[in-house]
Every structure is written in C-alpha cells, then in structure tokens.
Amino acid sequence: MDSSLAVWLVVAISLAAANLPFLTERVFGFIPLKPKTAGDGTVPPPLRTKSLPLRLLELIVLYFVVGFLARMLESRIGGVFAQNWEFYAVTGCLFLVLAFPGFVLRYLRKRRA
C-alpha cells in the first residue's frame, strides 16, 4: 500500500469514526440501547437517546481504535516512529475537530417543530 493512500485512508476513517457517536443512537453504530421505561411501563420514543457522556466515552474509544489502525498501517509501510505526549495531544485535538460536524448536527442545529 502506498503511504499517501494510507494517510488518506486514516483521515477518512477518522472523519467517519469521529462523527459516528453523534449521528446514530446505537453504541458504536451497531449496539442498540435498552429503552428506558416510564413509570407505567410504556416506552416513549424520546427516552431512547444516548446521553452526552456516553457519546464522549464512545468518541474516546473510537480515537484509540483509529490510532491502533493507523499504527498497524504505519508498521506495514515501514518502521513505526515513537510518539510522545505531544503527538497524542495534537491527534486528540484533531479528532475533536473532526467530530465538530456531527456535534453541530446533533446539538446545535435548530429543529423545526
């Protein structure tokens, strides 16, 4: 695999993974949440949404999954470079920036009544 292709593949996967927690109500895109029941046993639809802390936890886990995938691709191309804390600080901030469109769609977009 060409190194340029590997870089763009990691960027595309990062963009998709960073927005996944905000675009779906399933955990990691495929695990459905258990519905919360009201006092009378019924399940109203608005109570099936993920909370913000769960979305952020999912975002952190996906950051490490994408990082592991990027490290595997880097090892297939050649030698793996050592990373210090600065690398993880920059890539973590970049991952948060890539998650901004999904955050805007979920929390900041005005919904029509």
C-alpha positions as CSV (number, residue, x, y, z in Angstrom):
1,M,0.0,0.0,0.0
2,D,1.3,3.4,-0.9
3,S,2.0,5.7,2.1
4,S,-0.1,8.5,0.6
5,L,-3.1,6.2,0.2
6,A,-2.6,5.0,3.8
7,V,-2.6,8.6,5.1
8,W,-5.9,9.5,3.3
9,L,-7.4,6.2,4.4
10,V,-6.7,7.1,8.0
11,V,-8.1,10.6,7.6
12,A,-11.3,9.3,6.0
13,I,-11.7,6.6,8.7
14,S,-11.0,9.3,11.4
15,L,-13.7,11.5,10.0
16,A,-16.3,8.8,9.9
17,A,-15.3,7.5,13.4
18,A,-15.3,10.9,15.0
19,N,-18.9,11.7,13.7
20,L,-20.3,8.2,14.4
21,P,-21.3,8.8,18.1
22,F,-23.3,11.9,17.1
23,L,-25.0,10.5,14.0
24,T,-26.6,7.4,15.4
25,E,-28.4,6.3,18.6
26,R,-26.6,3.0,18.6
27,V,-23.4,2.5,20.6
28,F,-20.5,2.1,18.1
29,G,-23.0,2.1,15.3
30,F,-24.4,-1.3,15.9
31,I,-25.3,-2.0,19.6
32,P,-28.8,-0.8,20.3
33,L,-29.6,0.8,23.7
34,K,-32.0,-0.7,26.1
35,P,-35.1,1.5,26.2
36,K,-35.9,3.3,29.4
37,T,-39.4,2.7,30.6
38,A,-41.7,5.3,32.1
39,G,-43.5,4.7,35.4
40,D,-46.4,2.9,33.7
41,G,-44.2,0.5,31.7
42,T,-44.5,2.3,28.3
43,V,-41.5,3.3,26.3
44,P,-41.8,6.8,24.9
45,P,-39.5,7.3,21.9
46,P,-37.6,10.4,23.2
47,L,-36.2,8.3,26.1
48,R,-34.1,6.1,23.8
49,T,-31.4,8.7,23.1
50,K,-27.8,8.4,24.1
51,S,-26.5,10.8,26.7
52,L,-23.6,13.2,26.1
53,P,-21.2,11.4,28.5
54,L,-21.9,8.1,26.6
55,R,-21.2,9.8,23.3
56,L,-17.9,11.3,24.6
57,L,-16.9,7.9,26.0
58,E,-17.6,6.4,22.6
59,L,-15.6,9.1,21.0
60,I,-12.6,8.4,23.2
61,V,-12.8,4.6,22.5
62,L,-13.0,5.3,18.7
63,Y,-10.0,7.6,18.9
64,F,-7.9,4.7,20.3
65,V,-9.4,2.3,17.7
66,V,-8.4,4.6,14.8
67,G,-5.0,5.1,16.4
68,F,-4.4,1.4,16.6
69,L,-5.5,1.1,12.9
70,A,-3.1,3.9,11.9
71,R,-0.2,2.3,13.8
72,M,-0.9,-1.0,12.0
73,L,-0.9,0.7,8.6
74,E,2.3,2.5,9.6
75,S,4.0,-0.7,10.5
76,R,3.1,-2.3,7.2
77,I,4.6,0.6,5.3
78,G,7.9,0.7,7.2
79,G,9.2,1.5,10.7
80,V,7.0,2.8,13.4
81,F,8.0,6.1,14.8
82,A,8.0,6.7,18.5
83,Q,5.3,9.1,19.7
84,N,5.5,11.3,22.8
85,W,2.7,13.1,24.7
86,E,2.7,15.9,22.1
87,F,1.6,13.5,19.4
88,Y,-1.4,12.3,21.3
89,A,-2.4,15.8,22.4
90,V,-2.4,17.0,18.7
91,T,-4.1,14.0,17.3
92,G,-6.7,14.1,20.1
93,C,-7.5,17.7,19.3
94,L,-7.6,16.9,15.6
95,F,-10.1,14.1,16.4
96,L,-12.3,16.5,18.3
97,V,-12.2,19.0,15.4
98,L,-13.2,16.2,13.0
99,A,-16.2,15.4,15.3
100,F,-17.5,19.0,15.1
101,P,-19.9,18.5,12.2
102,G,-21.6,15.6,14.0
103,F,-21.8,17.6,17.2
104,V,-23.4,20.6,15.3
105,L,-25.9,18.3,13.7
106,R,-26.9,16.7,17.0
107,Y,-26.9,19.6,19.5
108,L,-26.6,23.0,17.7
109,R,-28.9,22.6,14.7
110,K,-32.3,24.2,15.1
111,R,-35.1,21.7,14.8
112,R,-38.3,22.5,13.1
113,A,-41.4,22.0,15.1
